[in-house]
Structures are given as C-alpha cells and as structure tokens.
Amino acid sequence: GDPTNSRSCIFVNGSDSSLTPGFIGDENGKAISVKFKVKSENMTENGGPWNWNLFSKGCNRVVCNTISNPNTHSCCRLLKYCDDNSDCPFKDIECTGDECNEHTVFLNINMLNVDMGLVFNFTRNDDGRPQGCKGLDDPDWNNNLKALSGEVECGTNDNPSYMPPPPGLDFIRTYFLEYEFYANNPKNWVVTFRKGFDIMLENKVDPAYLVKASSCWFNDTCN
C-alpha cells in the first residue's frame, strides 16, 4: 500500500471502523486519505524549523447530498451538524469540485524531522530543510517563498536499524519496520519508551549523589 496513506498512520485496521467508535471517516465512513506537508516555521534566518503537518481530504458536499442515511462514521454527519449550528467548529472540512481531490484539511497533528526520518526516506540540505521526495521539490518552497510544501510522497526508510530479529526469525529489521511495529502495538511502545526514558535520565548519573525528593506535594490540588 501507499506508505503515506492513512493506513500507515493509524493504530488500527482502517477498513473496520467498529474498532474505533469515535472515528470520523470519509463520506462513506471509511478511513480518510491523509498526506503530510512540511511547514517552514520561519523562526530562523534559513526559514526553519520545519514541521511535518498532517492533512486530510475534505468532505464532499455533493457526495453527501446523495446519501440519505449517512454511516455512523461518515463526515457527512459533521456537515449536517454545521448546517444546524452557526458556531460549528468543523466548517473547514467542507469541499466541492476539484478541491476534494486535494488534502486541504489540517488535522492539528505535526511531527519533527527526527520523527519522520524513522518512517520516510528523504534528504536534508545544509540548513536541515527536508528534500529528496515528490512534494519537497517545489523551487518556491525550497527558496522559502512558500510556507507549505506540496503533498509529500516519500518511500519508506528501509535502512537497517541493526536491531536483532526475534528468536527463530531471520530478516533485516529496518527503521520503517520498527515504526510500523510500535504503530500497531502501542502498549509495547509505552513499555519501551519508559525504559528508554529512564536510561536517558540516568545517563552518566552517579546514584551515590542522588537524594530522594519529597513526596509531600503528591496530594496537592489546584483551585
């Protein structure tokens, strides 16, 4: 499948919406298509830092008008809610015509280069600006004349992670496979993250100099 599509970005099988009761999908209630675009934050002279922002396609009003009883997970229900409520926070998801083929709805999710480097195979210039993939080759964006890149289409990072394979199995573990495993097994991620976080905190720390902190504030509350 397409590594930049939504099936690689969610923890469950996108074809079975019963696994995600709060999930809102496309007009038919199926998993939405998503793409990353890289944003220049312009906080430095070279235009950086750069965030990978996640966008989805909008909800097609014309298609929704042909569906009399939308699926529980259909985005058409959000359009109906907006029709009935003037203060609707979802108005930006509506699309018509050709714009429905583009990923224009920001999902308020962003990642850093270091995160995305585990997943996608891209390069960087000397300033750190991501390059080397379709969507990152726009001269205007590379010259910092645009804040957002095009829709990024990169291959997966198939470089070896040099982690040993599980007992009894013989294959090369790659950075993308490491990501995919944890994406599909979030509980394993929590366990591994805690171990790694402890190692990071304890790095070059002599336990003999540690002093146990007070716990008297554990029961404090905020008014």
C-alpha positions as CSV (number, residue, x, y, z in Angstrom):
1,G,0.0,0.0,0.0
2,D,0.9,3.7,-0.1
3,P,3.2,4.4,2.8
4,T,1.9,8.0,3.0
5,N,-1.7,7.0,3.2
6,S,-3.8,6.7,6.3
7,R,-3.4,3.0,6.9
8,S,0.2,3.7,7.9
9,C,-0.7,6.5,10.2
10,I,-3.3,4.9,12.5
11,F,-3.1,2.1,15.1
12,V,-6.0,0.0,13.8
13,N,-7.3,-1.5,10.6
14,G,-8.9,1.4,8.8
15,S,-11.4,-0.8,7.0
16,D,-13.1,-1.8,10.3
17,S,-14.5,1.3,11.9
18,S,-16.1,-0.8,14.7
19,L,-12.6,-0.8,16.3
20,T,-12.7,3.0,16.6
21,P,-16.1,4.1,17.9
22,G,-15.1,7.8,17.8
23,F,-13.6,7.6,14.4
24,I,-14.9,10.0,11.6
25,G,-14.0,8.9,8.1
26,D,-14.9,9.9,4.6
27,E,-18.4,10.3,3.2
28,N,-18.9,6.6,3.4
29,G,-17.4,6.2,6.9
30,K,-14.2,4.7,5.6
31,A,-10.7,5.6,6.7
32,I,-9.7,9.0,5.3
33,S,-6.8,9.6,3.0
34,V,-4.0,11.7,4.6
35,K,-0.8,13.3,3.4
36,F,2.0,15.2,5.1
37,K,3.0,18.7,4.0
38,V,6.2,20.3,5.5
39,K,5.8,23.8,7.0
40,S,8.5,26.4,7.3
41,E,8.1,28.0,10.7
42,N,10.4,30.9,9.8
43,M,11.8,31.4,13.3
44,T,15.4,31.4,12.0
45,E,17.2,33.1,9.1
46,N,17.0,29.9,7.0
47,G,13.3,29.5,7.4
48,G,13.3,26.7,10.0
49,P,12.5,24.8,12.0
50,W,10.4,22.5,9.8
51,N,7.3,20.7,10.9
52,W,5.6,17.8,9.1
53,N,1.8,18.7,9.2
54,L,-0.8,16.1,8.5
55,F,-3.7,17.0,6.1
56,S,-6.7,15.1,5.0
57,K,-9.1,15.5,2.1
58,G,-12.3,17.4,2.8
59,C,-15.8,16.2,3.0
60,N,-17.6,16.4,-0.4
61,R,-20.9,18.2,-0.1
62,V,-22.1,16.9,-3.4
63,V,-21.5,13.3,-2.4
64,C,-23.1,13.8,1.0
65,N,-26.3,15.1,-0.8
66,T,-26.7,11.7,-2.4
67,I,-26.5,9.8,0.9
68,S,-29.9,9.8,2.7
69,N,-28.8,8.0,5.8
70,P,-25.0,8.5,6.4
71,N,-22.9,5.9,8.1
72,T,-22.3,6.5,11.8
73,H,-18.7,7.4,11.0
74,S,-19.4,9.5,7.9
75,C,-18.1,13.0,7.7
76,C,-21.5,14.0,6.2
77,R,-22.8,14.0,9.7
78,L,-20.4,16.8,10.6
79,L,-21.7,18.8,7.6
80,K,-25.2,18.3,8.7
81,Y,-24.2,19.5,12.2
82,C,-22.7,22.6,10.7
83,D,-25.9,23.3,8.7
84,D,-27.8,23.3,12.0
85,N,-25.3,25.2,14.2
86,S,-23.8,28.5,13.3
87,D,-20.8,28.1,15.7
88,C,-19.8,24.8,14.2
89,P,-16.0,24.2,14.5
90,F,-15.9,21.8,11.6
91,K,-16.7,24.2,8.7
92,D,-13.3,24.0,7.2
93,I,-13.8,20.3,6.3
94,E,-16.4,21.0,3.5
95,C,-15.2,20.8,-0.1
96,T,-16.6,20.9,-3.5
97,G,-15.3,20.2,-7.0
98,D,-11.6,19.6,-7.7
99,E,-10.6,20.8,-4.2
100,C,-12.0,17.5,-2.9
101,N,-9.1,15.7,-4.6
102,E,-6.5,17.6,-2.6
103,H,-5.5,17.3,1.1
104,T,-6.5,20.7,2.4
105,V,-7.8,20.0,6.0
106,F,-5.2,20.4,8.7
107,L,-5.6,17.7,11.3
108,N,-3.7,19.6,14.0
109,I,-1.0,16.9,14.0
110,N,2.6,17.7,13.3
111,M,5.9,15.8,13.5
112,L,9.6,16.8,13.5
113,N,12.3,15.7,11.0
114,V,13.7,13.3,13.6
115,D,10.4,11.6,13.9
116,M,9.6,11.4,10.2
117,G,13.2,10.2,9.4
118,L,12.3,6.9,11.0
119,V,9.4,6.4,8.6
120,F,10.3,8.1,5.3
121,N,13.4,8.1,3.1
122,F,14.2,11.8,2.5
123,T,17.3,14.0,2.5
124,R,18.1,17.4,4.0
125,N,20.0,20.4,2.8
126,D,22.7,22.0,4.9
127,D,20.1,24.1,6.8
128,G,18.0,21.0,7.7
129,R,15.2,21.6,5.2
130,P,13.7,18.3,4.1
131,Q,14.3,17.4,0.4
132,G,14.5,14.5,-1.9
133,C,10.9,13.5,-2.4
134,K,7.9,14.5,-4.5
135,G,6.3,17.4,-2.8
136,L,9.6,18.7,-1.4
137,D,11.0,19.7,-4.8
138,D,9.0,22.9,-5.3
139,P,11.6,25.7,-6.0
140,D,9.4,28.3,-4.3
141,W,9.2,26.3,-1.2
142,N,12.9,25.4,-1.2
143,N,13.6,29.2,-1.6
144,N,11.3,29.9,1.4
145,L,8.8,31.7,-0.8
146,K,6.0,29.4,0.4
147,A,5.2,28.3,4.0
148,L,4.0,24.9,3.0
149,S,5.5,22.3,0.7
150,G,3.4,20.2,-1.7
151,E,1.9,16.8,-0.6
152,V,4.9,14.7,0.3
153,E,5.3,11.3,-1.3
154,C,8.4,9.6,0.0
155,G,9.4,6.0,0.1
156,T,9.8,4.2,3.4
157,N,13.1,4.3,5.3
158,D,14.4,0.8,4.6
159,N,17.8,1.3,6.1
160,P,18.7,-1.4,8.7
161,S,18.1,-0.4,12.3
162,Y,20.7,-3.1,13.4
163,M,18.3,-4.5,15.9
164,P,18.4,-8.3,16.2
165,P,15.4,-10.1,14.8
166,P,13.1,-12.0,17.1
167,P,14.2,-15.5,18.1
168,G,13.6,-18.1,15.4
169,L,13.2,-15.5,12.6
170,D,15.8,-14.3,10.1
171,F,15.2,-11.0,8.5
172,I,16.7,-7.5,8.5
173,R,14.9,-5.0,10.7
174,T,14.5,-1.6,9.2
175,Y,13.7,1.8,10.7
176,F,10.3,1.7,9.0
177,L,9.5,-1.8,10.4
178,E,10.4,-0.5,13.9
179,Y,7.9,2.3,13.4
180,E,5.2,0.0,12.0
181,F,5.6,-2.4,14.9
182,Y,5.0,0.2,17.5
183,A,2.2,1.9,15.5
184,N,0.4,-1.4,15.6
185,N,1.3,-2.2,19.2
186,P,1.0,1.0,21.2
187,K,1.3,-0.9,24.6
188,N,4.7,-2.2,23.5
189,W,5.7,1.4,22.7
190,V,4.7,2.6,26.1
191,V,6.8,-0.1,27.8
192,T,9.9,0.6,25.5
193,F,9.5,4.4,25.9
194,R,9.6,4.1,29.7
195,K,12.7,2.0,29.6
196,G,14.4,4.3,27.2
197,F,13.3,7.4,29.1
198,D,14.8,6.0,32.3
199,I,18.1,5.2,30.6
200,M,18.2,8.8,29.2
201,L,17.6,10.3,32.7
202,E,20.2,8.1,34.3
203,N,22.8,8.7,31.7
204,K,26.2,9.4,33.4
205,V,24.4,10.0,36.7
206,D,26.2,8.6,39.8
207,P,23.4,7.1,42.1
208,A,25.5,7.8,45.1
209,Y,24.8,11.5,44.7
210,L,21.1,11.2,44.2
211,V,18.8,12.5,47.0
212,K,15.3,11.2,47.4
213,A,12.9,14.1,46.7
214,S,10.0,14.9,49.0
215,S,6.6,13.5,48.1
216,C,4.5,15.9,50.2
217,W,3.2,17.6,47.1
218,F,1.6,14.4,45.7
219,N,-1.8,15.2,47.2
220,D,-1.8,18.9,46.3
221,T,-4.7,20.2,44.3
222,C,-5.3,23.3,42.2
223,N,-8.2,25.6,42.8
